[in-house]
Amino acid sequence: MKQITIVADDKIGALADISYILGKAKLNIESLSAEVYGGKVMINITVKDEKRAASLLTANNYKVLESEILIVKVKDEPGELSKVSKILKEGDVNIGSLYLLARGDGFSLDAIKVDKPKKAKSMLKSYLVKVE
């Protein structure tokens, strides 16, 4: 699955503008996280058609970066995420970002961005969720 990271000035209404652009184009945001660093906001989103979303946002003067993320399903219990991160550590795979997508039915779905996605996919086969 691809993640789009939008880098913009931290100003009131940035998220409203971005979500308006995508909504007007009938692109539903499936996941979102945002962080502010030194006057800039970094908004991570997933949508079904990331190429179209990136094109629309770029056309509206947003800086857009695309990267692959892995979706993993882990038991929603203390220490379970530690098992996933330990597997990656032992394989010399660095986690660039990780965020919770959803929780329910005793499990959580987490999005993980890593420096070696192909290797991580192989190592985390039993945790991966196929996304279409």
Secondary structure, 3 states (H helix, E strand, C coil): CEEEEEEEECCCCHHHHHHHHHHHCCCCCCEEEEEEECCEEEEEEECCCHHHHHHHHHHCCCEEEEEECEEEEEECCCCHHHHHHHHHHHCCCCEEEEEEEEEECCEEEEEEEECCHHHHHHHCCCCECCCC
